[in-house]
Amino acid sequence: MNIQVGRNKFAYQSYGFDDIALVPGMKTTDPVDTDISMNIGDFRFDIPILASAMDSTVDLNVIKEIHRLGGLAVMNMQGIQTKFENPEDALKKIRKAPVEESTRVIQELAAIPVKDELVVKRVREIKDAGCIACGSFTPKSADSLGLKAVEAGLDILVVQSTVTSLEHESSRFESLSLKSICEKAGVPVVIGNSVTYEVALEIMRAGATGILVGIGPGATCTTRGVLAVGAGQVTSTADSAAARDDYFKESGRYVQIITDGGIARGGDVVKAFASGADAVMIGTPFARANESPGQGYHWGMATGHPTLPRGTRIKVEKLGSLEELILGPALNRSDGSLNLTGALREAMGVLGCRNLKELQKANMVICPNFLTEGKTFQINQRVGMGK
């Protein structure tokens, strides 16, 4: 329902994870019997979690470990990993930079050109390790460098930008066809990011296998402050899921909705699926893993823009291993930041959902004080949910 915000100006309500809660019904399910698997094209994954294509989050070692645990990690194929034969020196330079200089350092490194041969090499390294090779490219590079990566063995192509559109007007560049990329790739193509029903539907019609949903909710992202663009993740996911369902009726082809950004703990993961997601893409929680390239620091892909950066480097607390983050156990924390799949299964149990499709139908209520109601002691003592 539109809300009048001024004379001749209307807006609609958009909700984020902290605005809603899920309500159990008449039935519960044994968490052991729940199925949380998901597919991207013909690839099946035991856990519905993707690691974001960020330099501070994903390298070859992270890819191998997340693959072992049953998920998928996406490498930023236009970042540190494909600009330097030995990325560690560049990563260390970002980590060691003083706070006031960190954005400039990232911008300087971002200006260094990607080496095509390193893109090919990274893809082959991932394949040689026995993992599914998934890499992220900007739309401008997807039609050239992205397809070159596919030729080298890339299994899943991610085409990612701050805002994805099917129509882009420019006096400087030739118009890009996402449909053409999907047709030429010959592998599953995941496209993002968007937040509306209409754009999601058109991306599906262009041939996307999956859609990344979310503009600006990430912990390192400043897009909402710089550009004032975005929408709440619950509403964005629900609208995109509605497009998925309508497109399935239209075409008989099911497109995966992947909620990307704003997910900090298990409850957020659960709410993303209850909003309609088929999978989630996570950055910050994995940046807090012992194995992460950021080693206690995290920064986003948009940080390195040469004149208008839309991200910042943040310091994050290391929480434990990737296995503890994904599968648990959560022995030293009670705030939902560890054992994300355990939280997902437990929530599905109390909500009576045997699989993710049933979780998408969970009852939802608007509850702005949901995370603070009755939590005065935790908040004052900075323990549990008050951290």
Contacts in CASP RR format, 6 or more apart in sequence:
PFRMAT RR
TARGET T0000
AUTHOR 0000-0000-0000
METHOD contacts of the structure
MODEL  1
MNIQVGRNKFAYQSYGFDDIALVPGMKTTDPVDTDISMNIGDFRFDIPIL
ASAMDSTVDLNVIKEIHRLGGLAVMNMQGIQTKFENPEDALKKIRKAPVE
ESTRVIQELAAIPVKDELVVKRVREIKDAGCIACGSFTPKSADSLGLKAV
EAGLDILVVQSTVTSLEHESSRFESLSLKSICEKAGVPVVIGNSVTYEVA
LEIMRAGATGILVGIGPGATCTTRGVLAVGAGQVTSTADSAAARDDYFKE
SGRYVQIITDGGIARGGDVVKAFASGADAVMIGTPFARANESPGQGYHWG
MATGHPTLPRGTRIKVEKLGSLEELILGPALNRSDGSLNLTGALREAMGV
LGCRNLKELQKANMVICPNFLTEGKTFQINQRVGMGK
1 12 0 8 1.000
1 13 0 8 1.000
2 10 0 8 1.000
2 11 0 8 1.000
2 12 0 8 1.000
3 10 0 8 1.000
3 11 0 8 1.000
3 12 0 8 1.000
3 13 0 8 1.000
4 10 0 8 1.000
5 11 0 8 1.000
13 235 0 8 1.000
14 231 0 8 1.000
14 232 0 8 1.000
14 235 0 8 1.000
14 236 0 8 1.000
15 232 0 8 1.000
15 234 0 8 1.000
15 235 0 8 1.000
15 366 0 8 1.000
16 217 0 8 1.000
16 232 0 8 1.000
16 233 0 8 1.000
16 234 0 8 1.000
16 235 0 8 1.000
17 233 0 8 1.000
17 234 0 8 1.000
17 262 0 8 1.000
17 263 0 8 1.000
17 267 0 8 1.000
17 268 0 8 1.000
17 271 0 8 1.000
17 272 0 8 1.000
18 368 0 8 1.000
18 370 0 8 1.000
18 371 0 8 1.000
19 234 0 8 1.000
19 366 0 8 1.000
19 367 0 8 1.000
19 368 0 8 1.000
19 370 0 8 1.000
20 234 0 8 1.000
20 271 0 8 1.000
20 364 0 8 1.000
20 365 0 8 1.000
20 366 0 8 1.000
20 367 0 8 1.000
20 370 0 8 1.000
21 364 0 8 1.000
21 365 0 8 1.000
21 367 0 8 1.000
21 370 0 8 1.000
22 270 0 8 1.000
22 271 0 8 1.000
22 274 0 8 1.000
22 347 0 8 1.000
22 351 0 8 1.000
22 362 0 8 1.000
22 363 0 8 1.000
22 364 0 8 1.000
22 365 0 8 1.000
23 362 0 8 1.000
23 363 0 8 1.000
23 364 0 8 1.000
23 365 0 8 1.000
24 350 0 8 1.000
24 351 0 8 1.000
24 352 0 8 1.000
24 363 0 8 1.000
25 351 0 8 1.000
25 352 0 8 1.000
25 363 0 8 1.000
27 352 0 8 1.000
28 349 0 8 1.000
28 350 0 8 1.000
28 351 0 8 1.000
28 352 0 8 1.000
29 348 0 8 1.000
29 349 0 8 1.000
29 351 0 8 1.000
29 352 0 8 1.000
29 353 0 8 1.000
29 354 0 8 1.000
30 349 0 8 1.000
31 342 0 8 1.000
31 345 0 8 1.000
31 346 0 8 1.000
31 348 0 8 1.000
31 349 0 8 1.000
32 345 0 8 1.000
33 354 0 8 1.000
34 345 0 8 1.000
34 348 0 8 1.000
34 349 0 8 1.000
34 353 0 8 1.000
34 354 0 8 1.000
34 355 0 8 1.000
35 354 0 8 1.000
35 355 0 8 1.000
35 356 0 8 1.000
36 46 0 8 1.000
36 47 0 8 1.000
36 48 0 8 1.000
36 341 0 8 1.000
36 344 0 8 1.000
36 345 0 8 1.000
36 348 0 8 1.000
36 355 0 8 1.000
36 356 0 8 1.000
37 44 0 8 1.000
37 45 0 8 1.000
37 46 0 8 1.000
37 47 0 8 1.000
37 48 0 8 1.000
38 44 0 8 1.000
38 45 0 8 1.000
38 47 0 8 1.000
38 48 0 8 1.000
38 256 0 8 1.000
38 278 0 8 1.000
38 279 0 8 1.000
38 356 0 8 1.000
39 45 0 8 1.000
39 256 0 8 1.000
40 72 0 8 1.000
40 156 0 8 1.000
40 188 0 8 1.000
40 190 0 8 1.000
40 209 0 8 1.000
40 210 0 8 1.000
40 256 0 8 1.000
40 279 0 8 1.000
41 188 0 8 1.000
41 209 0 8 1.000
41 256 0 8 1.000
42 188 0 8 1.000
43 72 0 8 1.000
43 132 0 8 1.000
43 155 0 8 1.000
43 156 0 8 1.000
43 188 0 8 1.000
45 70 0 8 1.000
45 71 0 8 1.000
45 72 0 8 1.000
45 279 0 8 1.000
46 69 0 8 1.000
46 70 0 8 1.000
46 71 0 8 1.000
47 69 0 8 1.000
47 70 0 8 1.000
47 71 0 8 1.000
47 326 0 8 1.000
47 341 0 8 1.000
48 273 0 8 1.000
48 278 0 8 1.000
48 279 0 8 1.000
48 280 0 8 1.000
48 356 0 8 1.000
49 71 0 8 1.000
49 72 0 8 1.000
49 269 0 8 1.000
49 279 0 8 1.000
49 280 0 8 1.000
49 281 0 8 1.000
49 282 0 8 1.000
49 326 0 8 1.000
49 340 0 8 1.000
49 341 0 8 1.000
50 71 0 8 1.000
50 72 0 8 1.000
50 73 0 8 1.000
50 74 0 8 1.000
50 134 0 8 1.000
50 258 0 8 1.000
50 279 0 8 1.000
50 280 0 8 1.000
50 281 0 8 1.000
50 282 0 8 1.000
51 57 0 8 1.000
51 58 0 8 1.000
51 62 0 8 1.000
51 63 0 8 1.000
51 66 0 8 1.000
51 72 0 8 1.000
51 73 0 8 1.000
51 74 0 8 1.000
51 281 0 8 1.000
51 282 0 8 1.000
51 283 0 8 1.000
51 286 0 8 1.000
52 58 0 8 1.000
52 74 0 8 1.000
52 260 0 8 1.000
52 261 0 8 1.000
52 281 0 8 1.000
52 282 0 8 1.000
52 283 0 8 1.000
52 286 0 8 1.000
53 74 0 8 1.000
53 75 0 8 1.000
53 76 0 8 1.000
53 77 0 8 1.000
53 135 0 8 1.000
53 136 0 8 1.000
53 158 0 8 1.000
53 160 0 8 1.000
53 301 0 8 1.000
54 76 0 8 1.000
54 220 0 8 1.000
54 283 0 8 1.000
54 287 0 8 1.000
54 298 0 8 1.000
54 299 0 8 1.000
54 300 0 8 1.000
54 301 0 8 1.000
55 76 0 8 1.000
55 79 0 8 1.000
55 80 0 8 1.000
55 81 0 8 1.000
55 87 0 8 1.000
55 91 0 8 1.000
55 94 0 8 1.000
55 293 0 8 1.000
55 294 0 8 1.000
55 299 0 8 1.000
55 300 0 8 1.000
55 301 0 8 1.000
56 91 0 8 1.000
56 94 0 8 1.000
56 287 0 8 1.000
56 292 0 8 1.000
56 293 0 8 1.000
56 294 0 8 1.000
56 297 0 8 1.000
56 298 0 8 1.000
56 299 0 8 1.000
56 300 0 8 1.000
57 73 0 8 1.000
57 283 0 8 1.000
57 286 0 8 1.000
57 287 0 8 1.000
57 292 0 8 1.000
57 293 0 8 1.000
57 294 0 8 1.000
57 298 0 8 1.000
58 73 0 8 1.000
58 74 0 8 1.000
58 75 0 8 1.000
58 76 0 8 1.000
58 286 0 8 1.000
58 293 0 8 1.000
59 75 0 8 1.000
59 81 0 8 1.000
59 87 0 8 1.000
59 293 0 8 1.000
60 81 0 8 1.000
60 122 0 8 1.000
60 125 0 8 1.000
60 126 0 8 1.000
60 129 0 8 1.000
61 291 0 8 1.000
62 73 0 8 1.000
62 286 0 8 1.000
62 289 0 8 1.000
62 291 0 8 1.000
62 292 0 8 1.000
62 293 0 8 1.000
62 322 0 8 1.000
63 73 0 8 1.000
63 75 0 8 1.000
63 126 0 8 1.000
63 129 0 8 1.000
63 131 0 8 1.000
64 129 0 8 1.000
64 131 0 8 1.000
65 291 0 8 1.000
65 322 0 8 1.000
65 323 0 8 1.000
66 72 0 8 1.000
66 73 0 8 1.000
66 286 0 8 1.000
66 322 0 8 1.000
66 326 0 8 1.000
67 73 0 8 1.000
67 129 0 8 1.000
67 130 0 8 1.000
67 131 0 8 1.000
67 132 0 8 1.000
69 322 0 8 1.000
69 323 0 8 1.000
69 326 0 8 1.000
69 327 0 8 1.000
71 326 0 8 1.000
72 132 0 8 1.000
72 134 0 8 1.000
72 156 0 8 1.000
73 134 0 8 1.000
73 286 0 8 1.000
74 134 0 8 1.000
74 135 0 8 1.000
74 136 0 8 1.000
74 156 0 8 1.000
74 158 0 8 1.000
74 281 0 8 1.000
75 81 0 8 1.000
75 122 0 8 1.000
75 126 0 8 1.000
75 134 0 8 1.000
75 135 0 8 1.000
75 136 0 8 1.000
76 82 0 8 1.000
76 135 0 8 1.000
76 136 0 8 1.000
76 301 0 8 1.000
77 114 0 8 1.000
77 119 0 8 1.000
77 122 0 8 1.000
77 135 0 8 1.000
77 136 0 8 1.000
77 137 0 8 1.000
77 145 0 8 1.000
77 146 0 8 1.000
77 149 0 8 1.000
78 114 0 8 1.000
78 136 0 8 1.000
78 137 0 8 1.000
78 138 0 8 1.000
78 141 0 8 1.000
78 145 0 8 1.000
79 110 0 8 1.000
79 114 0 8 1.000
79 301 0 8 1.000
80 87 0 8 1.000
80 90 0 8 1.000
80 91 0 8 1.000
80 109 0 8 1.000
80 293 0 8 1.000
81 87 0 8 1.000
81 118 0 8 1.000
81 122 0 8 1.000
82 114 0 8 1.000
82 115 0 8 1.000
82 118 0 8 1.000
82 119 0 8 1.000
82 122 0 8 1.000
83 90 0 8 1.000
83 109 0 8 1.000
83 112 0 8 1.000
83 113 0 8 1.000
83 114 0 8 1.000
83 115 0 8 1.000
83 118 0 8 1.000
84 90 0 8 1.000
84 112 0 8 1.000
84 118 0 8 1.000
85 118 0 8 1.000
87 293 0 8 1.000
90 109 0 8 1.000
91 293 0 8 1.000
91 294 0 8 1.000
91 295 0 8 1.000
93 105 0 8 1.000
93 109 0 8 1.000
94 102 0 8 1.000
94 105 0 8 1.000
94 106 0 8 1.000
94 109 0 8 1.000
94 294 0 8 1.000
94 297 0 8 1.000
94 299 0 8 1.000
94 313 0 8 1.000
95 294 0 8 1.000
95 295 0 8 1.000
95 296 0 8 1.000
95 297 0 8 1.000
97 104 0 8 1.000
97 105 0 8 1.000
97 313 0 8 1.000
99 313 0 8 1.000
102 299 0 8 1.000
102 312 0 8 1.000
102 313 0 8 1.000
103 303 0 8 1.000
103 304 0 8 1.000
103 309 0 8 1.000
103 311 0 8 1.000
103 312 0 8 1.000
103 313 0 8 1.000
106 299 0 8 1.000
106 303 0 8 1.000
106 304 0 8 1.000
106 309 0 8 1.000
106 313 0 8 1.000
107 303 0 8 1.000
107 304 0 8 1.000
107 305 0 8 1.000
107 306 0 8 1.000
107 309 0 8 1.000
109 304 0 8 1.000
110 303 0 8 1.000
110 304 0 8 1.000
110 305 0 8 1.000
110 306 0 8 1.000
111 306 0 8 1.000
114 141 0 8 1.000
114 145 0 8 1.000
116 145 0 8 1.000
116 148 0 8 1.000
119 145 0 8 1.000
119 146 0 8 1.000
119 148 0 8 1.000
119 149 0 8 1.000
119 152 0 8 1.000
120 148 0 8 1.000
120 149 0 8 1.000
120 152 0 8 1.000
123 133 0 8 1.000
123 135 0 8 1.000
123 149 0 8 1.000
123 152 0 8 1.000
123 153 0 8 1.000
123 154 0 8 1.000
124 152 0 8 1.000
124 153 0 8 1.000
126 132 0 8 1.000
126 133 0 8 1.000
127 133 0 8 1.000
127 153 0 8 1.000
132 155 0 8 1.000
132 156 0 8 1.000
133 153 0 8 1.000
133 154 0 8 1.000
133 155 0 8 1.000
133 156 0 8 1.000
134 154 0 8 1.000
134 155 0 8 1.000
134 156 0 8 1.000
134 157 0 8 1.000
134 158 0 8 1.000
135 149 0 8 1.000
135 154 0 8 1.000
135 156 0 8 1.000
135 157 0 8 1.000
135 158 0 8 1.000
136 158 0 8 1.000
136 159 0 8 1.000
136 160 0 8 1.000
136 301 0 8 1.000
137 145 0 8 1.000
137 146 0 8 1.000
137 149 0 8 1.000
137 157 0 8 1.000
137 158 0 8 1.000
137 159 0 8 1.000
137 160 0 8 1.000
138 159 0 8 1.000
138 160 0 8 1.000
138 161 0 8 1.000
139 159 0 8 1.000
139 161 0 8 1.000
139 164 0 8 1.000
139 176 0 8 1.000
139 178 0 8 1.000
140 173 0 8 1.000
140 176 0 8 1.000
142 157 0 8 1.000
142 159 0 8 1.000
142 181 0 8 1.000
143 176 0 8 1.000
143 180 0 8 1.000
143 181 0 8 1.000
143 184 0 8 1.000
146 154 0 8 1.000
146 157 0 8 1.000
147 181 0 8 1.000
147 184 0 8 1.000
147 185 0 8 1.000
149 157 0 8 1.000
150 157 0 8 1.000
150 185 0 8 1.000
150 186 0 8 1.000
150 187 0 8 1.000
154 187 0 8 1.000
155 187 0 8 1.000
155 188 0 8 1.000
156 187 0 8 1.000
156 188 0 8 1.000
156 189 0 8 1.000
156 190 0 8 1.000
156 209 0 8 1.000
157 181 0 8 1.000
157 185 0 8 1.000
157 187 0 8 1.000
157 188 0 8 1.000
157 189 0 8 1.000
157 190 0 8 1.000
158 189 0 8 1.000
158 190 0 8 1.000
158 191 0 8 1.000
158 212 0 8 1.000
159 178 0 8 1.000
159 181 0 8 1.000
159 189 0 8 1.000
159 190 0 8 1.000
159 191 0 8 1.000
159 192 0 8 1.000
160 191 0 8 1.000
160 192 0 8 1.000
160 193 0 8 1.000
160 212 0 8 1.000
160 301 0 8 1.000
161 192 0 8 1.000
161 193 0 8 1.000
162 193 0 8 1.000
162 215 0 8 1.000
162 216 0 8 1.000
162 223 0 8 1.000
162 227 0 8 1.000
162 229 0 8 1.000
162 302 0 8 1.000
162 310 0 8 1.000
163 193 0 8 1.000
163 194 0 8 1.000
163 215 0 8 1.000
163 229 0 8 1.000
164 178 0 8 1.000
164 191 0 8 1.000
164 192 0 8 1.000
164 193 0 8 1.000
164 194 0 8 1.000
164 199 0 8 1.000
164 203 0 8 1.000
165 199 0 8 1.000
166 178 0 8 1.000
166 199 0 8 1.000
166 202 0 8 1.000
166 203 0 8 1.000
166 206 0 8 1.000
167 175 0 8 1.000
168 175 0 8 1.000
168 176 0 8 1.000
169 175 0 8 1.000
178 191 0 8 1.000
178 203 0 8 1.000
178 206 0 8 1.000
178 207 0 8 1.000
178 208 0 8 1.000
179 205 0 8 1.000
179 206 0 8 1.000
179 207 0 8 1.000
181 189 0 8 1.000
182 189 0 8 1.000
182 206 0 8 1.000
182 207 0 8 1.000
182 208 0 8 1.000
183 207 0 8 1.000
188 209 0 8 1.000
188 210 0 8 1.000
189 207 0 8 1.000
189 208 0 8 1.000
189 209 0 8 1.000
189 210 0 8 1.000
190 208 0 8 1.000
190 209 0 8 1.000
190 210 0 8 1.000
190 211 0 8 1.000
190 212 0 8 1.000
190 256 0 8 1.000
190 258 0 8 1.000
191 203 0 8 1.000
191 206 0 8 1.000
191 208 0 8 1.000
191 210 0 8 1.000
191 211 0 8 1.000
191 212 0 8 1.000
192 203 0 8 1.000
192 211 0 8 1.000
192 212 0 8 1.000
192 213 0 8 1.000
192 260 0 8 1.000
193 212 0 8 1.000
193 213 0 8 1.000
193 214 0 8 1.000
193 215 0 8 1.000
193 260 0 8 1.000
194 200 0 8 1.000
194 203 0 8 1.000
194 211 0 8 1.000
194 212 0 8 1.000
194 213 0 8 1.000
194 214 0 8 1.000
194 215 0 8 1.000
194 236 0 8 1.000
194 240 0 8 1.000
195 213 0 8 1.000
195 214 0 8 1.000
195 215 0 8 1.000
195 230 0 8 1.000
195 231 0 8 1.000
195 232 0 8 1.000
195 235 0 8 1.000
195 236 0 8 1.000
195 239 0 8 1.000
195 240 0 8 1.000
196 231 0 8 1.000
196 236 0 8 1.000
196 239 0 8 1.000
196 240 0 8 1.000
197 239 0 8 1.000
197 240 0 8 1.000
197 242 0 8 1.000
197 243 0 8 1.000
198 243 0 8 1.000
200 211 0 8 1.000
200 213 0 8 1.000
200 239 0 8 1.000
200 240 0 8 1.000
200 243 0 8 1.000
200 244 0 8 1.000
200 257 0 8 1.000
201 243 0 8 1.000
201 246 0 8 1.000
201 247 0 8 1.000
203 211 0 8 1.000
204 211 0 8 1.000
204 243 0 8 1.000
204 244 0 8 1.000
204 247 0 8 1.000
204 251 0 8 1.000
204 253 0 8 1.000
204 255 0 8 1.000
205 247 0 8 1.000
205 251 0 8 1.000
208 255 0 8 1.000
209 255 0 8 1.000
209 256 0 8 1.000
210 255 0 8 1.000
210 256 0 8 1.000
210 257 0 8 1.000
210 258 0 8 1.000
211 240 0 8 1.000
211 244 0 8 1.000
211 255 0 8 1.000
211 256 0 8 1.000
211 257 0 8 1.000
211 258 0 8 1.000
212 258 0 8 1.000
212 260 0 8 1.000
212 281 0 8 1.000
213 233 0 8 1.000
213 236 0 8 1.000
213 237 0 8 1.000
213 240 0 8 1.000
213 257 0 8 1.000
213 258 0 8 1.000
213 259 0 8 1.000
213 260 0 8 1.000
213 277 0 8 1.000
214 230 0 8 1.000
214 231 0 8 1.000
214 232 0 8 1.000
214 233 0 8 1.000
214 236 0 8 1.000
214 259 0 8 1.000
214 260 0 8 1.000
214 261 0 8 1.000
215 223 0 8 1.000
215 224 0 8 1.000
215 229 0 8 1.000
215 230 0 8 1.000
215 231 0 8 1.000
215 236 0 8 1.000
216 223 0 8 1.000
216 224 0 8 1.000
216 229 0 8 1.000
216 230 0 8 1.000
216 261 0 8 1.000
217 224 0 8 1.000
217 232 0 8 1.000
217 233 0 8 1.000
217 261 0 8 1.000
217 262 0 8 1.000
218 261 0 8 1.000
218 262 0 8 1.000
218 283 0 8 1.000
218 284 0 8 1.000
219 262 0 8 1.000
219 264 0 8 1.000
219 283 0 8 1.000
219 284 0 8 1.000
219 298 0 8 1.000
219 314 0 8 1.000
219 316 0 8 1.000
220 284 0 8 1.000
220 298 0 8 1.000
220 299 0 8 1.000
220 300 0 8 1.000
220 303 0 8 1.000
220 311 0 8 1.000
220 312 0 8 1.000
220 313 0 8 1.000
220 314 0 8 1.000
221 300 0 8 1.000
221 302 0 8 1.000
221 310 0 8 1.000
221 311 0 8 1.000
222 302 0 8 1.000
222 309 0 8 1.000
222 310 0 8 1.000
222 311 0 8 1.000
222 312 0 8 1.000
223 229 0 8 1.000
223 230 0 8 1.000
223 302 0 8 1.000
223 310 0 8 1.000
223 311 0 8 1.000
224 230 0 8 1.000
226 308 0 8 1.000
226 310 0 8 1.000
227 310 0 8 1.000
230 236 0 8 1.000
233 259 0 8 1.000
233 261 0 8 1.000
233 262 0 8 1.000
233 272 0 8 1.000
233 275 0 8 1.000
234 271 0 8 1.000
234 275 0 8 1.000
235 275 0 8 1.000
236 259 0 8 1.000
237 257 0 8 1.000
237 259 0 8 1.000
237 272 0 8 1.000
237 275 0 8 1.000
237 276 0 8 1.000
237 277 0 8 1.000
238 275 0 8 1.000
238 276 0 8 1.000
240 257 0 8 1.000
241 257 0 8 1.000
241 275 0 8 1.000
241 276 0 8 1.000
241 277 0 8 1.000
241 360 0 8 1.000
244 254 0 8 1.000
244 255 0 8 1.000
244 256 0 8 1.000
244 257 0 8 1.000
244 278 0 8 1.000
247 253 0 8 1.000
247 255 0 8 1.000
248 254 0 8 1.000
248 255 0 8 1.000
256 278 0 8 1.000
256 279 0 8 1.000
257 276 0 8 1.000
257 277 0 8 1.000
257 278 0 8 1.000
257 279 0 8 1.000
258 277 0 8 1.000
258 278 0 8 1.000
258 279 0 8 1.000
258 280 0 8 1.000
258 281 0 8 1.000
259 272 0 8 1.000
259 275 0 8 1.000
259 277 0 8 1.000
259 279 0 8 1.000
259 280 0 8 1.000
259 281 0 8 1.000
260 280 0 8 1.000
260 281 0 8 1.000
261 281 0 8 1.000
261 282 0 8 1.000
261 283 0 8 1.000
262 268 0 8 1.000
262 284 0 8 1.000
263 269 0 8 1.000
263 272 0 8 1.000
263 280 0 8 1.000
263 282 0 8 1.000
263 283 0 8 1.000
263 284 0 8 1.000
263 285 0 8 1.000
264 284 0 8 1.000
264 285 0 8 1.000
264 337 0 8 1.000
265 285 0 8 1.000
265 335 0 8 1.000
265 336 0 8 1.000
265 337 0 8 1.000
265 340 0 8 1.000
265 343 0 8 1.000
266 336 0 8 1.000
266 337 0 8 1.000
266 340 0 8 1.000
266 343 0 8 1.000
266 344 0 8 1.000
266 347 0 8 1.000
267 336 0 8 1.000
267 343 0 8 1.000
267 347 0 8 1.000
269 280 0 8 1.000
269 282 0 8 1.000
269 340 0 8 1.000
269 343 0 8 1.000
269 344 0 8 1.000
270 343 0 8 1.000
270 344 0 8 1.000
270 347 0 8 1.000
270 348 0 8 1.000
270 359 0 8 1.000
272 280 0 8 1.000
273 280 0 8 1.000
273 344 0 8 1.000
273 356 0 8 1.000
273 359 0 8 1.000
273 360 0 8 1.000
274 351 0 8 1.000
274 359 0 8 1.000
274 360 0 8 1.000
274 362 0 8 1.000
274 364 0 8 1.000
275 360 0 8 1.000
275 364 0 8 1.000
276 360 0 8 1.000
277 360 0 8 1.000
278 356 0 8 1.000
282 340 0 8 1.000
283 298 0 8 1.000
284 298 0 8 1.000
284 316 0 8 1.000
285 319 0 8 1.000
285 325 0 8 1.000
285 337 0 8 1.000
285 340 0 8 1.000
286 292 0 8 1.000
286 322 0 8 1.000
286 325 0 8 1.000
287 294 0 8 1.000
287 296 0 8 1.000
287 297 0 8 1.000
287 298 0 8 1.000
287 316 0 8 1.000
288 296 0 8 1.000
288 298 0 8 1.000
288 316 0 8 1.000
288 317 0 8 1.000
288 318 0 8 1.000
288 319 0 8 1.000
288 320 0 8 1.000
288 325 0 8 1.000
288 337 0 8 1.000
289 318 0 8 1.000
289 319 0 8 1.000
289 320 0 8 1.000
289 321 0 8 1.000
289 322 0 8 1.000
289 325 0 8 1.000
290 318 0 8 1.000
290 320 0 8 1.000
290 321 0 8 1.000
290 322 0 8 1.000
291 321 0 8 1.000
291 322 0 8 1.000
292 298 0 8 1.000
295 318 0 8 1.000
296 315 0 8 1.000
296 316 0 8 1.000
296 317 0 8 1.000
296 318 0 8 1.000
297 313 0 8 1.000
297 314 0 8 1.000
297 315 0 8 1.000
297 316 0 8 1.000
298 313 0 8 1.000
298 314 0 8 1.000
298 315 0 8 1.000
298 316 0 8 1.000
299 311 0 8 1.000
299 312 0 8 1.000
299 313 0 8 1.000
299 314 0 8 1.000
300 311 0 8 1.000
302 309 0 8 1.000
302 310 0 8 1.000
302 311 0 8 1.000
303 309 0 8 1.000
303 310 0 8 1.000
303 311 0 8 1.000
303 312 0 8 1.000
303 313 0 8 1.000
304 311 0 8 1.000
319 325 0 8 1.000
319 333 0 8 1.000
319 337 0 8 1.000
319 338 0 8 1.000
320 338 0 8 1.000
324 330 0 8 1.000
324 338 0 8 1.000
324 339 0 8 1.000
325 337 0 8 1.000
325 338 0 8 1.000
325 339 0 8 1.000
325 340 0 8 1.000
326 339 0 8 1.000
326 340 0 8 1.000
326 341 0 8 1.000
327 339 0 8 1.000
327 341 0 8 1.000
327 342 0 8 1.000
328 338 0 8 1.000
328 339 0 8 1.000
328 341 0 8 1.000
328 342 0 8 1.000
329 338 0 8 1.000
329 339 0 8 1.000
330 336 0 8 1.000
330 337 0 8 1.000
330 338 0 8 1.000
330 339 0 8 1.000
332 338 0 8 1.000
333 384 0 8 1.000
334 383 0 8 1.000
334 384 0 8 1.000
335 384 0 8 1.000
335 385 0 8 1.000
335 386 0 8 1.000
335 387 0 8 1.000
336 343 0 8 1.000
347 359 0 8 1.000
348 354 0 8 1.000
348 355 0 8 1.000
348 358 0 8 1.000
348 359 0 8 1.000
351 359 0 8 1.000
351 362 0 8 1.000
352 358 0 8 1.000
353 359 0 8 1.000
353 361 0 8 1.000
353 362 0 8 1.000
371 385 0 8 1.000
372 379 0 8 1.000
375 385 0 8 1.000
375 386 0 8 1.000
378 384 0 8 1.000
378 385 0 8 1.000
378 386 0 8 1.000
379 385 0 8 1.000
379 386 0 8 1.000
END
